[in-house]
Amino acid sequence: MDEQSAQQIVHGHIKWFDSTKGFGFIVHDAQSADILLHANVLRNFGQSSIADGTALTVKAQKTQRGYQATEILSIDPSAGYGMPIQDDALPGTGDDLLVLPLEPARIKWFDKVKGFGFAMVFGRPEDVFIHVEVLRVSGFADLQAGEAVCLRIAEGKRGRMAVRVVSWEASLRS
């Protein structure tokens, strides 16, 4: 059987992923064998990290060492989407926030330990606040300075804040 015909489409969720180690594992929804997810496969999708528990669909194949993801087809962080930051000034509900336009941005800095960071939106002078919980519900575990993303942004009490983060490449596929 050739490599292409041995691939299968698999639905599952992230068991754990460590960007430093460069890999993690997907729990397959229909079988007990975990699927290896290499950092290069994640980067090919346009993300450098992914949060534990995030739902995704991948192409996987069985190798001598077990199952391995070869391509990410989709990441679906919206399964448990809710607005993790309580800000009375935010307009509407979680569903209303999902229809806000995507704005292209570049990460200025993000500190996972502090739990927040900022992005610069192209063509706008003010920074956009990004909370770590927004990353988690968006399917990310971390962001790197200079990383290109798209943001759904709402006006909060203290200024513009991200309510959703989407990888640059994923936004181009939508």
Sequence and secondary structure as in RCSB ss.txt:
>XXXX:A:sequence
MDEQSAQQIVHGHIKWFDSTKGFGFIVHDAQSADILLHANVLRNFGQSSIADGTALTVKAQKTQRGYQATEILSI
DPSAGYGMPIQDDALPGTGDDLLVLPLEPARIKWFDKVKGFGFAMVFGRPEDVFIHVEVLRVSGFADLQAGEAVC
LRIAEGKRGRMAVRVVSWEASLRS
>XXXX:A:secstr
  TTTT EEEEEEEEEEETTTTEEEEEESSSS EEEEEHHHHHHHT S   TT EEEEEEEEETTEEEEEEEEEE
EGGGG    S  TTS S HHHHHTS EEEEEEEEEETTTTEEEEEETT SSEEEEEHHHHHHHT S   TT EEE
EEEEEETTEEEEEEEEEHHHHHH 
